[in-house]
C-alpha cells in the first residue's frame, strides 16, 4: 500500500511539473519593439503617405481633364495645392516621428 501511495504521489508531482512547464510555454509572449523596427515603421508610413498623395493627385488630374477653360486651370491648381499639402504633411509627420524616436533613445 505504501509503495502504491508513493508511486501515486511521485506521479502527481511529476505531472504537476509538466503542467506548469506547459503553462509557461503557452503563455502569450509580448513582442519586443526595437528602435530599428520603429524606424522601419516610420519610414514605411512616410512612403505610404507619399504614394497615397501621388495617387490622389493623379486621380484629381484625371478629373480635371473633363473640364475646360478656367475651370480646368483652377482644378489643376487646386490638385497641385492639395498634393503639395499632402506631401508637406507626410514630411512633417515623418520628421516628428524621427525626433520622437531620437528623444526616446536618450
Secondary structure as GFF3:
##gff-version 3
##sequence-region A 1 106
A	DSSP	alpha_helix	2	26	.	.	.	ID=ss1
A	DSSP	alpha_helix	35	64	.	.	.	ID=ss2
A	DSSP	alpha_helix	69	105	.	.	.	ID=ss3
###
